[in-house]
Amino acid sequence: MASFLTRHPDNPITETGVLSEFTHHGLSSRLSGKRVDRVHHPLDPVLVAAPWVLAAGVAYLALRRVAGRARN
């Protein structure tokens, strides 16, 4: 959340290595049984997307409140 307060927020596409999943055999690497971090792979999208979804929800509620006050 701190990155939203700066002038340069995080870029989840480039900073998480998502693009390397497509260019460096990410799927075959994730499906092989040799990776130690294989257990938490389902949590990775949640951890990456959660701050963005939370910020969008807060922005939606704020805009809704402002629109409601403008109608009155």
C-alpha positions as CSV (number, residue, x, y, z in Angstrom):
1,M,0.0,0.0,0.0
2,A,2.9,2.3,0.6
3,S,3.8,2.3,-3.1
4,F,0.4,3.9,-3.9
5,L,1.4,7.0,-1.9
6,T,4.5,7.6,-4.0
7,R,4.7,9.1,-7.4
8,H,6.0,5.8,-8.8
9,P,3.7,2.9,-7.7
10,D,4.8,-0.7,-8.2
11,N,4.3,-2.3,-11.6
12,P,3.1,-5.9,-10.9
13,I,3.8,-7.1,-14.4
14,T,7.5,-6.2,-14.6
15,E,8.5,-6.5,-10.9
16,T,7.0,-9.9,-10.2
17,G,8.6,-11.8,-13.1
18,V,5.3,-12.7,-14.7
19,L,6.8,-12.0,-18.2
20,S,9.6,-14.5,-17.6
21,E,7.0,-17.2,-17.0
22,F,6.2,-17.0,-20.8
23,T,9.8,-16.6,-22.0
24,H,11.8,-18.9,-19.8
25,H,9.7,-22.1,-19.6
26,G,7.8,-21.1,-16.5
27,L,4.9,-23.6,-16.8
28,S,7.2,-26.6,-17.2
29,S,9.3,-25.3,-14.3
30,R,6.3,-24.9,-12.1
31,L,4.9,-28.4,-12.9
32,S,8.2,-30.2,-12.3
33,G,8.4,-31.9,-8.9
34,K,11.8,-30.5,-8.0
35,R,10.7,-27.0,-6.8
36,V,10.6,-26.4,-3.1
37,D,8.1,-23.5,-3.4
38,R,5.6,-25.6,-5.3
39,V,3.2,-25.7,-2.3
40,H,2.5,-22.0,-2.3
41,H,2.1,-21.4,-6.0
42,P,-1.7,-21.1,-5.7
43,L,-1.2,-18.2,-3.3
44,D,1.1,-16.2,-5.6
45,P,-1.7,-14.6,-7.7
46,V,-3.6,-13.7,-4.5
47,L,-0.6,-12.0,-2.9
48,V,0.2,-10.1,-6.1
49,A,-3.4,-9.1,-6.9
50,A,-4.7,-8.4,-3.4
51,P,-3.3,-4.9,-3.0
52,W,-4.6,-3.9,-6.4
53,V,-8.1,-5.3,-5.8
54,L,-8.2,-3.6,-2.4
55,A,-7.1,-0.3,-3.8
56,A,-9.8,-0.5,-6.6
57,G,-12.4,-1.3,-4.0
58,V,-11.5,1.6,-1.8
59,A,-11.5,3.9,-4.9
60,Y,-14.9,2.6,-5.9
61,L,-16.4,3.2,-2.5
62,A,-14.9,6.7,-2.3
63,L,-16.3,7.6,-5.8
64,R,-19.6,6.2,-4.8
65,R,-19.7,8.3,-1.7
66,V,-18.8,11.4,-3.6
67,A,-21.4,10.8,-6.3
68,G,-24.0,10.2,-3.6
69,R,-23.2,13.5,-1.9
70,A,-23.3,15.3,-5.3
71,R,-26.8,14.0,-5.9
72,N,-28.1,15.5,-2.7
